[in-house]
Amino acid sequence: MTKDLLLEIGLEEVPARFVRAAMNQLKDKIEKWLTESRITFSSVEAFATPRRLAVLVNGVAEKQADSNEEAKGPSRKIAQDESGNWSKAALGFARSQGVDPEQLYFQELAGVEYVYAKKSNIGIATADLLADGLSHLITSMSFPKNMRWGSHELRYIRPIRWMVALFGQDVIPFEITGVSTGNVSRGHRFLGEDAIIAEPSLYKERLREQNVIVDVTEREALILKGINDLMKEKNWVIAIKEDLIEEVLFLVEYPNALFGSFDPSFLDIPQEVLITSMREHQRYFPVLDQAGKLLPFFVTVRNGDLRSIDVVAKGNEKVLRARLSDAKFFFQEDHKLTIEHAVTKLETIVYHEALGTVADKVRRTTTIAEAIANKLQVKEVEVQNISRAAAICKFDLVSLMVNEFPELQGVMGEDYARKLGENDSVAKAVNEHYKPRFSGDSVPSELTGAVVSLADKVDTIVGCFSIGIVPTGSQDPYALRRQAAGIVSILLSFDLDLGLDELYDIAITVHEQRGLKRSADDVRKDLNDFFALRVKNWLSEKSYRYDVIDAVMTVGFNRPAFIESRAAAVQANTSDDAKAEFKLTVEAFNRVSNLASKATSTTVDTSLFAEPAEAKLYEAWLAQRDVFNEAIERRDMNAAVVTLASLKPEIVAYFDSVMVMAPEENVKNNRLATLSAIASDIAQVADFSKLVW
């Protein structure tokens, strides 16, 4: 026999960004508890709104499953004395398992006899377990932020106001912070009343009657339908961002989309400002025309029905008007600012107490950017653009607009720089030097922005490492991992002839001028380890096999663009179609590399060749060297692998007929030198011994 189980935790409004994770956590916890308690069930549904977290468990068994367990105790040598009597260890084991000593028996495991006990547990009624189990489950939940209320000791995301706990039609009785369980839920705060839940299967319907849509998927579908209906009706393009949909989803219990308008004169403000104000401050969806130009309308989602919807729209318009008026004022005031004055004001903003002001950071970034540009041997006009862009890249941080909307840093800088006469490349770089801002974001569109971005990011990383701020575990308050990932992405996207070691050596040299708190060698070592993980993660995200990644990482990762081409070539040759043949080739490579490690010289004396196979292998290697080196030069690693693989017949024949470790010292060393020369080419591709077949 089975029954359905319902648990609802009623709360004061939970911040939208925490709701989905809390809902999933509750679902996972109840599934785990039921499984560990040997209570079978068919499925679990999770629900959430701003005011509740709930789970509906279908088909819950009315009784725990019986269990028969076999427990292993001490070995026979310890469990019995010489007379065959049970030892204290065996008797203690029997007591711990709740069995009589006569029930113990021996069983062999890996050639050793151990004493065992079988114990049976008769399942008890599920109803007898639920009160304690669910109470502990609720109080054991964890959240990013907690609070206490009243005189209660419990710390929770928000105060608990009601609880519904039903097993079939029966209430599961328990109490938390003075709130007792029952079968009464609460409807919409303004449009609903208390709802009696007679049995779990009626939960969704009873709350729908009280204007609460508890099903997250259903609620999201209603929101999207309302927005899409407006798009079709008005012929608009409504910019729907997933993160905004997610937030709105957990701000409402009964969604209805509506639209409002604002004064078209506000469109004189840059479009990005208006969109940011609507999205970030008001949770509105901006409206665009078919060409992507902002229109003087917005869409929002009401937590309620359609009654007096026009009044609600007017209220939202009034709030937005105030917001946009502030933005217009800030925008107009910022026009009084000159770049030179703004850069001067950066002297008053502390970047980090150990690293100086933002102005200090800008000076370091400029020096690093110029050094990178010289290393890349870019044209003089680009050097000038890079130098200028780096020197003014942070000037908009002192603007009123960025102070009000921090997420517009760079965006406003580009707009203001262009209006103040900077050329297009410089203005664009002021914005794009922050890219990529997050995982999956695009890199700068031009080399000027790319170089300034590299300089800014490597200055941040080296600066933090130099004062002992190195990410550990999940702690990365300065987002250094994201910055490093951005550096790797830029080097790959622009295929820059710049090694990671060159990049952070430039930055270390600049930071040495202010005095490093740690030795440069220690900083380099930490940077090398840090970037190794970033490159490895990047390759993993590109779906390269873990053993392929290890193989190419072992022989070097300094130039990310080069390592990707090596990984692609190795993975292509380990595909199912090529695997069998390539495995034999790799075995030949590994034999060469293993013996080559014993070599003391790379000089080969052909006069010491005593076997025909020696000359054939050496001549075959010489014949392919130019082809191999040309492939390496143009980064055609697949061609390089194919060229190396062509040596397999000669390598196999060599090991079949030549004893490398010959008794004559000069012959042995010469043979090892031959293998070392070939191994040096193999090592330019990968450490093939890392591959797993």
Legacy VTK file of the C-alpha trace (Angstrom):
# vtk DataFile Version 3.0
C-alpha trace
ASCII
DATASET POLYDATA
POINTS 693 float
0.000 0.000 0.000
1.188 3.518 -0.757
0.187 7.081 0.038
1.281 10.468 -1.223
3.393 12.761 0.971
3.216 16.561 0.948
5.546 18.963 2.723
5.185 22.732 2.372
7.304 25.291 4.234
5.581 28.690 4.301
7.955 31.630 4.626
8.179 35.362 4.430
9.269 36.433 0.940
12.576 34.778 0.036
15.021 36.692 -2.217
14.379 35.528 -5.770
17.986 34.503 -6.421
17.864 31.906 -3.629
14.531 30.224 -4.351
15.387 27.695 -7.070
18.450 26.376 -5.243
16.411 26.023 -2.043
13.639 24.186 -3.912
16.141 21.752 -5.438
17.861 21.264 -2.096
14.566 20.338 -0.427
13.818 17.844 -3.210
17.278 16.268 -2.954
17.100 16.034 0.816
13.743 14.289 0.912
14.777 11.832 -1.808
17.965 11.028 0.099
16.180 10.679 3.441
13.508 8.341 2.054
16.144 6.208 0.344
18.331 5.982 3.448
15.251 5.190 5.532
14.395 2.291 3.192
11.064 3.898 2.272
10.221 3.342 -1.364
8.491 5.981 -3.494
7.671 6.480 -7.163
8.512 10.140 -7.854
9.125 13.547 -6.288
7.811 16.892 -7.544
9.251 20.159 -6.260
7.387 23.496 -6.111
8.323 27.011 -5.085
7.077 30.579 -5.000
8.527 33.590 -3.152
6.579 32.500 -0.045
6.873 28.726 -0.041
9.023 25.673 -0.719
7.196 22.395 -1.228
7.619 18.789 -2.315
4.988 16.250 -3.330
6.199 12.657 -3.083
4.047 10.207 -4.991
3.561 6.550 -4.104
5.268 6.451 -0.706
5.276 3.014 0.927
3.390 2.804 4.220
6.156 0.678 5.760
9.914 0.557 5.661
11.420 -2.301 3.688
12.813 -5.117 5.830
16.588 -5.456 5.667
19.066 -8.274 6.049
22.609 -7.072 6.576
25.866 -8.988 6.811
28.485 -7.347 9.013
32.190 -8.291 8.959
34.067 -8.552 12.254
37.607 -9.470 13.274
39.617 -12.292 11.708
39.375 -15.833 13.104
42.817 -15.424 14.667
41.491 -12.528 16.772
37.923 -13.807 17.219
38.813 -17.149 18.840
41.415 -18.308 21.319
43.441 -21.509 20.985
40.590 -23.527 22.513
38.070 -22.239 20.013
36.285 -19.999 22.516
35.044 -16.577 21.516
37.440 -13.779 22.403
36.457 -10.449 23.947
36.758 -8.907 20.486
34.235 -11.376 19.044
31.829 -10.972 21.961
32.039 -7.194 21.611
31.358 -7.490 17.893
28.266 -9.641 18.607
26.951 -7.086 21.103
27.498 -4.217 18.661
25.464 -6.059 16.042
22.693 -7.071 18.456
23.120 -10.828 17.922
23.978 -13.774 20.171
27.537 -15.156 19.889
26.035 -18.468 18.674
24.831 -16.654 15.553
28.340 -15.664 14.503
29.937 -17.556 11.618
33.153 -17.502 9.567
33.614 -16.629 5.954
36.770 -16.359 3.849
37.752 -13.047 2.248
40.948 -12.680 0.196
42.368 -15.847 1.737
41.636 -14.809 5.348
38.758 -16.052 7.495
36.691 -13.379 9.237
33.815 -13.636 11.665
30.458 -12.396 10.316
27.022 -11.684 11.723
23.679 -11.455 9.991
21.183 -9.069 11.421
17.631 -8.525 10.306
15.731 -5.287 10.687
11.971 -5.420 10.476
10.631 -2.316 8.765
8.401 -0.053 10.819
5.494 2.097 9.727
6.454 5.117 7.619
4.067 7.328 9.603
6.136 6.685 12.747
9.282 8.035 11.078
7.981 11.064 9.257
7.656 13.591 12.091
11.279 13.387 13.262
12.609 12.864 9.760
10.859 15.841 8.159
11.521 18.129 11.123
15.250 17.414 10.932
15.186 17.734 7.152
13.688 21.235 7.332
16.059 22.521 10.010
19.129 21.030 8.276
18.674 23.050 5.098
21.452 25.513 4.303
21.240 28.891 2.562
23.678 31.571 1.363
22.301 33.963 3.972
20.372 33.239 7.160
18.490 35.205 9.779
17.064 34.717 13.254
13.720 36.015 14.449
12.030 36.422 17.781
13.698 34.451 20.542
14.269 31.385 18.363
17.719 29.874 17.916
17.078 28.547 14.417
18.856 30.439 11.630
16.948 30.243 8.358
16.610 32.030 5.039
13.414 33.760 6.235
11.010 33.268 9.169
8.765 30.205 8.935
5.085 31.245 9.056
3.197 28.003 8.356
3.834 24.371 7.487
1.773 21.735 5.726
2.784 18.123 6.290
0.440 15.382 5.055
0.824 11.637 4.618
-2.262 10.684 2.738
-5.044 12.546 4.539
-3.266 12.509 7.902
-1.326 15.464 9.293
2.259 14.645 10.297
2.548 16.376 13.684
5.672 18.361 14.587
6.610 21.931 15.475
9.434 24.284 14.484
9.941 27.762 15.999
6.467 27.671 17.501
4.808 26.865 14.160
2.869 23.597 14.101
2.153 21.549 10.999
-1.367 21.250 9.628
-3.292 20.881 6.401
-3.893 24.607 5.786
-1.808 26.524 3.266
-2.038 30.196 2.375
-3.155 31.643 -0.900
-2.042 34.787 -2.697
-1.218 37.533 -0.213
-3.886 39.893 -1.663
-6.057 37.771 -3.944
-6.359 34.532 -2.006
-7.357 33.026 1.302
-6.287 30.058 3.371
-6.572 26.789 1.448
-7.384 23.481 3.114
-5.385 20.661 1.515
-7.465 17.531 2.069
-4.827 15.275 0.503
-1.449 15.816 -1.201
-2.618 15.218 -4.777
-4.947 18.253 -4.493
-2.122 20.650 -3.538
-1.572 22.387 -6.872
-5.276 22.726 -7.645
-6.258 24.091 -4.236
-3.597 26.779 -4.408
-4.487 27.640 -8.004
-7.994 28.365 -6.709
-6.368 30.877 -4.374
-4.390 32.536 -7.186
-1.072 30.809 -6.533
0.706 28.875 -9.309
3.117 26.690 -7.365
4.473 24.768 -10.358
7.609 26.636 -11.456
7.462 25.357 -15.034
3.807 26.334 -15.394
4.445 29.780 -13.948
7.370 30.389 -16.294
5.258 29.309 -19.273
2.576 31.829 -18.271
5.155 34.625 -18.042
6.638 33.824 -21.443
3.194 33.487 -23.010
2.166 36.910 -21.696
5.325 38.514 -23.082
5.058 36.724 -26.425
1.402 37.695 -26.773
2.372 41.357 -26.371
5.145 40.956 -28.939
2.713 39.580 -31.507
0.000 42.099 -30.739
2.284 45.162 -30.869
4.842 43.889 -33.401
7.569 44.520 -30.842
10.832 42.784 -30.091
11.003 42.294 -26.341
14.527 41.605 -25.126
14.139 38.547 -22.902
17.169 37.696 -20.773
17.151 34.326 -19.047
18.494 35.695 -15.770
15.743 38.336 -15.662
13.067 35.720 -16.426
14.515 33.605 -13.610
14.320 36.504 -11.171
10.795 37.548 -12.143
9.720 33.901 -11.928
10.478 33.897 -8.209
9.077 37.354 -7.518
5.492 36.448 -8.392
2.953 33.775 -7.478
0.280 34.639 -10.038
1.888 36.276 -13.103
0.298 38.590 -15.637
2.326 40.557 -18.181
1.518 44.221 -18.850
3.162 47.118 -20.648
3.697 50.791 -20.012
5.377 53.719 -21.713
7.807 56.517 -20.920
8.541 59.944 -22.366
10.317 59.565 -25.750
12.646 62.431 -24.782
14.493 59.955 -22.568
15.646 58.183 -25.728
18.333 60.867 -26.038
20.148 58.967 -23.309
22.296 56.057 -24.600
20.176 52.971 -25.122
22.337 50.854 -22.811
21.614 53.205 -19.898
17.850 52.961 -20.315
17.950 49.192 -20.724
20.156 48.789 -17.658
17.912 51.016 -15.578
14.820 49.062 -16.610
16.357 45.625 -16.141
18.558 46.034 -13.101
16.521 48.498 -11.039
12.928 47.807 -12.018
13.011 44.240 -13.408
11.335 45.482 -16.599
11.795 44.049 -20.070
12.877 46.684 -22.639
10.972 46.948 -25.914
12.802 47.248 -29.261
11.710 47.704 -32.841
12.560 45.195 -35.559
15.882 46.964 -36.168
16.909 46.601 -32.511
16.303 50.248 -31.600
14.795 50.976 -28.192
11.171 52.116 -28.145
9.559 54.230 -25.367
7.771 51.215 -23.871
8.485 48.543 -21.286
6.979 45.234 -20.229
6.691 44.012 -16.681
5.032 41.120 -14.867
2.444 41.767 -12.202
1.960 39.498 -9.205
-1.814 39.434 -9.541
-4.755 39.214 -11.906
-5.913 41.615 -14.640
-8.120 43.791 -12.440
-7.158 47.485 -12.609
-4.220 46.581 -14.832
-4.211 50.103 -16.310
-3.743 51.579 -12.839
-0.832 49.211 -12.209
0.728 50.247 -15.524
0.439 53.941 -14.586
2.093 53.267 -11.244
5.014 51.511 -12.920
5.334 54.358 -15.421
5.582 56.848 -12.564
8.332 54.857 -10.851
10.286 54.442 -14.090
9.947 58.147 -14.904
11.748 58.989 -11.661
14.484 56.475 -12.418
15.045 57.738 -15.936
14.993 61.355 -14.780
17.876 60.544 -12.437
19.733 58.823 -15.279
19.184 61.834 -17.557
20.534 64.175 -14.905
23.642 62.024 -14.374
24.194 61.802 -18.122
23.961 65.563 -18.551
26.268 66.253 -15.610
28.837 63.787 -16.936
29.083 65.836 -20.120
30.846 68.516 -18.069
33.649 66.044 -17.305
36.865 65.984 -19.361
38.957 62.857 -19.709
42.045 64.518 -18.237
40.131 65.698 -15.171
38.541 62.274 -14.741
41.932 60.535 -14.932
43.273 62.953 -12.310
40.374 62.053 -9.978
41.438 58.391 -10.152
44.328 59.387 -7.859
41.792 59.646 -5.026
40.293 56.173 -5.466
42.086 53.357 -3.621
42.400 50.224 -5.737
44.010 48.151 -2.964
45.881 49.379 0.069
48.946 47.339 -0.938
48.690 48.119 -4.656
47.908 51.824 -4.605
45.183 53.823 -6.290
43.244 53.173 -9.474
45.538 55.750 -11.093
48.524 53.583 -10.089
46.853 50.579 -11.674
46.205 52.540 -14.875
49.883 53.530 -15.075
50.956 49.912 -14.620
48.415 48.749 -17.190
49.719 51.308 -19.675
53.331 50.215 -19.215
52.386 46.533 -19.539
50.225 47.196 -22.618
53.036 49.086 -24.346
55.482 46.259 -23.576
53.039 43.684 -24.993
52.557 45.794 -28.120
56.329 45.997 -28.633
56.691 42.255 -28.066
54.022 41.619 -30.712
55.701 44.156 -33.048
52.413 45.837 -33.906
52.276 48.890 -36.169
53.136 52.288 -34.735
49.587 53.601 -35.116
48.286 50.634 -33.121
50.938 51.207 -30.453
49.662 54.760 -30.072
46.040 53.572 -29.835
46.979 50.926 -27.273
48.917 53.414 -25.171
46.101 55.970 -25.232
43.363 53.419 -24.539
45.281 51.979 -21.589
45.922 55.446 -20.161
42.218 56.366 -20.109
40.639 52.902 -19.737
39.235 53.615 -16.240
38.299 57.275 -16.557
34.536 56.640 -16.545
34.732 55.145 -13.031
34.462 58.687 -11.635
31.345 59.489 -13.674
27.968 59.873 -11.988
26.424 57.372 -14.390
28.834 54.556 -13.495
28.487 55.437 -9.826
24.715 54.865 -10.192
24.998 51.918 -12.592
28.330 50.108 -11.907
27.491 47.495 -14.528
27.866 50.233 -17.176
31.599 50.686 -16.573
33.257 50.678 -19.952
29.959 51.134 -21.778
29.746 54.743 -20.643
33.490 55.119 -21.112
33.162 54.240 -24.796
30.270 56.654 -25.293
31.963 59.529 -23.459
35.354 58.898 -25.106
33.818 59.015 -28.559
31.937 62.230 -27.723
35.165 63.751 -26.380
37.031 63.162 -29.623
38.828 59.860 -29.134
39.133 57.699 -32.256
36.952 54.643 -32.724
39.606 52.057 -31.759
40.498 53.835 -28.533
36.857 54.438 -27.542
35.943 50.836 -28.253
38.946 49.568 -26.267
37.844 51.569 -23.202
34.718 49.429 -23.190
36.074 46.128 -24.460
39.146 45.903 -22.235
36.807 44.442 -19.593
35.970 41.551 -21.930
35.422 38.710 -21.490
33.426 39.776 -18.439
32.042 36.308 -17.673
32.243 32.723 -18.854
31.022 32.504 -22.429
31.362 36.243 -23.047
33.007 37.444 -26.256
36.577 38.743 -26.396
37.475 42.264 -27.581
36.726 42.818 -31.260
40.015 44.570 -32.099
43.692 44.127 -31.228
43.789 47.448 -29.329
41.132 46.284 -26.871
42.690 42.811 -26.686
46.131 44.111 -25.677
44.710 46.523 -23.076
42.520 43.715 -21.726
45.547 41.414 -21.409
47.493 44.171 -19.638
44.665 45.009 -17.233
43.995 41.371 -16.358
47.603 40.299 -15.931
48.268 43.375 -13.777
45.387 42.361 -11.513
46.563 38.755 -11.241
50.259 39.474 -10.739
49.447 42.287 -8.320
47.301 40.016 -6.172
49.796 37.135 -6.309
52.625 39.497 -5.382
50.922 40.395 -2.093
49.876 36.839 -1.280
46.304 36.862 -2.610
46.207 33.475 -4.360
42.850 31.709 -4.945
42.416 28.571 -2.857
39.558 26.094 -3.031
36.353 27.953 -3.756
37.706 31.284 -2.474
38.393 33.786 -5.239
37.100 37.186 -4.066
38.990 39.097 -6.771
37.746 36.836 -9.611
41.319 35.970 -10.583
40.260 32.684 -12.178
37.876 34.554 -14.472
40.609 37.048 -15.339
43.058 34.253 -16.171
40.451 32.451 -18.263
39.928 35.728 -20.121
43.659 35.962 -20.868
43.670 32.431 -22.270
40.593 33.168 -24.410
42.147 36.338 -25.849
45.467 34.646 -26.675
43.570 31.862 -28.426
41.100 34.077 -30.268
43.752 36.456 -31.625
46.361 33.696 -32.084
48.933 35.999 -30.512
52.613 35.024 -30.678
52.971 35.576 -26.953
53.762 33.049 -24.271
52.095 33.068 -20.886
55.509 33.288 -19.247
56.366 36.361 -21.338
53.074 37.941 -20.337
53.428 37.615 -16.606
57.169 38.298 -16.711
56.334 41.707 -18.205
53.880 42.328 -15.355
56.307 41.108 -12.671
58.955 43.507 -13.973
56.484 46.394 -13.687
55.405 45.381 -10.171
59.032 44.990 -9.046
59.376 48.753 -9.420
56.975 49.275 -6.506
58.611 46.460 -4.518
57.289 42.904 -4.285
56.282 41.466 -0.922
57.102 37.977 -2.241
60.047 36.833 -4.309
59.614 37.015 -8.075
60.456 33.309 -8.360
57.676 32.362 -5.933
55.217 34.547 -7.827
56.247 32.948 -11.149
55.830 29.448 -9.726
52.345 30.215 -8.394
51.383 31.874 -11.677
52.583 28.881 -13.657
50.521 26.475 -11.530
47.535 28.807 -11.658
47.554 29.220 -15.437
48.138 25.490 -15.931
44.768 24.830 -14.307
43.082 27.535 -16.396
44.423 26.082 -19.658
43.472 22.589 -18.512
39.941 23.718 -17.659
39.658 25.497 -20.986
40.617 22.317 -22.878
38.176 20.317 -20.767
35.366 22.754 -21.637
36.249 22.159 -25.289
35.473 18.452 -24.706
39.009 17.131 -25.063
39.577 13.829 -23.269
41.273 14.029 -19.881
44.174 11.789 -20.979
44.681 13.817 -24.163
44.800 16.973 -22.018
47.378 15.391 -19.703
49.436 14.267 -22.696
49.694 17.724 -24.254
49.926 19.634 -20.965
52.915 17.571 -19.827
55.102 18.829 -22.675
54.104 22.469 -22.160
51.158 24.849 -22.171
52.904 28.197 -22.476
51.266 29.066 -25.800
47.522 28.261 -25.524
46.884 28.405 -29.288
49.635 25.847 -29.860
48.387 23.502 -27.154
44.891 23.434 -28.605
46.155 22.408 -32.033
48.224 19.655 -30.397
45.224 18.427 -28.398
43.032 18.397 -31.516
45.611 16.371 -33.464
46.104 13.790 -30.718
42.375 13.406 -30.067
41.640 12.998 -33.787
44.134 10.124 -33.939
42.630 8.420 -30.879
39.122 8.345 -32.324
37.482 4.965 -32.834
38.333 4.885 -36.543
42.055 5.543 -36.030
42.559 4.075 -32.559
43.824 0.570 -33.406
46.595 1.696 -35.760
47.561 4.735 -33.699
47.881 2.640 -30.533
50.699 0.664 -32.185
52.327 3.928 -33.228
52.106 5.283 -29.683
53.679 2.108 -28.319
56.619 2.710 -30.670
56.850 6.363 -29.549
56.824 5.365 -25.896
59.646 2.834 -26.355
61.739 5.555 -27.971
60.976 8.108 -25.243
61.563 5.701 -22.360
65.059 4.774 -23.517
65.865 8.305 -24.656
65.614 9.454 -21.045
68.859 7.539 -20.382
70.789 9.428 -23.058
73.692 11.652 -22.035
74.253 13.184 -25.483
72.292 14.072 -28.626
75.292 13.791 -30.973
74.979 10.827 -33.342
78.061 9.213 -34.928
76.899 7.265 -38.011
80.226 5.408 -38.153
79.211 3.543 -34.998
76.093 2.053 -36.599
76.557 -1.717 -36.442
73.122 -2.839 -37.625
71.319 -1.929 -40.878
68.197 -0.995 -38.847
70.149 1.771 -37.105
71.003 3.520 -40.354
67.495 3.048 -41.739
65.850 4.634 -38.690
68.314 7.519 -38.592
67.984 8.185 -42.328
64.158 8.008 -42.141
64.195 10.504 -39.262
66.497 12.874 -41.180
64.288 12.591 -44.264
61.166 13.684 -42.392
62.716 16.415 -40.227
62.127 19.305 -42.635
58.528 18.223 -43.220
57.987 17.867 -39.475
59.541 21.244 -38.635
57.506 22.976 -41.346
54.327 21.445 -39.909
55.306 22.659 -36.426
56.089 26.125 -37.800
52.647 26.504 -39.368
50.999 24.752 -36.373
49.611 21.956 -38.489
49.904 19.460 -35.680
47.920 16.792 -37.488
50.532 16.847 -40.267
53.257 16.727 -37.598
51.696 13.632 -36.020
51.307 11.944 -39.411
54.965 12.676 -40.200
56.105 11.192 -36.901
53.843 8.195 -37.375
55.586 7.456 -40.683
58.637 6.389 -38.628
56.758 3.514 -36.975
57.972 0.730 -39.337
61.611 1.778 -38.872
61.176 2.109 -35.092
59.635 -1.359 -34.834
62.370 -2.869 -37.030
64.988 -1.071 -34.949
63.830 -2.574 -31.664
63.435 -6.012 -33.265
67.079 -6.181 -34.352
69.047 -3.711 -32.228
70.058 -4.104 -28.587
70.141 -0.497 -27.429
71.943 -1.134 -24.151
74.949 -2.699 -25.855
77.957 -3.751 -23.735
80.195 -1.335 -25.650
79.794 2.046 -23.968
80.288 4.127 -27.108
77.807 2.045 -29.135
75.204 2.212 -26.358
75.538 5.988 -25.981
75.301 6.461 -29.747
72.111 4.425 -29.924
70.627 6.354 -27.011
71.573 9.611 -28.754
69.698 8.474 -31.879
66.596 7.748 -29.834
66.980 11.041 -27.942
66.976 12.993 -31.211
63.734 11.304 -32.298
62.195 11.688 -28.811
62.843 15.437 -28.923
60.523 15.660 -31.944
57.894 13.468 -30.303
57.987 15.703 -27.220
57.007 18.703 -29.329
53.589 17.098 -29.761
52.680 15.243 -26.566
53.725 12.831 -23.859
52.030 9.858 -25.475
52.573 7.680 -22.396
49.702 9.606 -20.767
47.125 8.249 -23.222
44.692 5.685 -21.818
43.413 3.029 -24.194
LINES 1 694
693 0 1 2 3 4 5 6 7 8 9 10 11 12 13 14 15 16 17 18 19 20 21 22 23 24 25 26 27 28 29 30 31 32 33 34 35 36 37 38 39 40 41 42 43 44 45 46 47 48 49 50 51 52 53 54 55 56 57 58 59 60 61 62 63 64 65 66 67 68 69 70 71 72 73 74 75 76 77 78 79 80 81 82 83 84 85 86 87 88 89 90 91 92 93 94 95 96 97 98 99 100 101 102 103 104 105 106 107 108 109 110 111 112 113 114 115 116 117 118 119 120 121 122 123 124 125 126 127 128 129 130 131 132 133 134 135 136 137 138 139 140 141 142 143 144 145 146 147 148 149 150 151 152 153 154 155 156 157 158 159 160 161 162 163 164 165 166 167 168 169 170 171 172 173 174 175 176 177 178 179 180 181 182 183 184 185 186 187 188 189 190 191 192 193 194 195 196 197 198 199 200 201 202 203 204 205 206 207 208 209 210 211 212 213 214 215 216 217 218 219 220 221 222 223 224 225 226 227 228 229 230 231 232 233 234 235 236 237 238 239 240 241 242 243 244 245 246 247 248 249 250 251 252 253 254 255 256 257 258 259 260 261 262 263 264 265 266 267 268 269 270 271 272 273 274 275 276 277 278 279 280 281 282 283 284 285 286 287 288 289 290 291 292 293 294 295 296 297 298 299 300 301 302 303 304 305 306 307 308 309 310 311 312 313 314 315 316 317 318 319 320 321 322 323 324 325 326 327 328 329 330 331 332 333 334 335 336 337 338 339 340 341 342 343 344 345 346 347 348 349 350 351 352 353 354 355 356 357 358 359 360 361 362 363 364 365 366 367 368 369 370 371 372 373 374 375 376 377 378 379 380 381 382 383 384 385 386 387 388 389 390 391 392 393 394 395 396 397 398 399 400 401 402 403 404 405 406 407 408 409 410 411 412 413 414 415 416 417 418 419 420 421 422 423 424 425 426 427 428 429 430 431 432 433 434 435 436 437 438 439 440 441 442 443 444 445 446 447 448 449 450 451 452 453 454 455 456 457 458 459 460 461 462 463 464 465 466 467 468 469 470 471 472 473 474 475 476 477 478 479 480 481 482 483 484 485 486 487 488 489 490 491 492 493 494 495 496 497 498 499 500 501 502 503 504 505 506 507 508 509 510 511 512 513 514 515 516 517 518 519 520 521 522 523 524 525 526 527 528 529 530 531 532 533 534 535 536 537 538 539 540 541 542 543 544 545 546 547 548 549 550 551 552 553 554 555 556 557 558 559 560 561 562 563 564 565 566 567 568 569 570 571 572 573 574 575 576 577 578 579 580 581 582 583 584 585 586 587 588 589 590 591 592 593 594 595 596 597 598 599 600 601 602 603 604 605 606 607 608 609 610 611 612 613 614 615 616 617 618 619 620 621 622 623 624 625 626 627 628 629 630 631 632 633 634 635 636 637 638 639 640 641 642 643 644 645 646 647 648 649 650 651 652 653 654 655 656 657 658 659 660 661 662 663 664 665 666 667 668 669 670 671 672 673 674 675 676 677 678 679 680 681 682 683 684 685 686 687 688 689 690 691 692
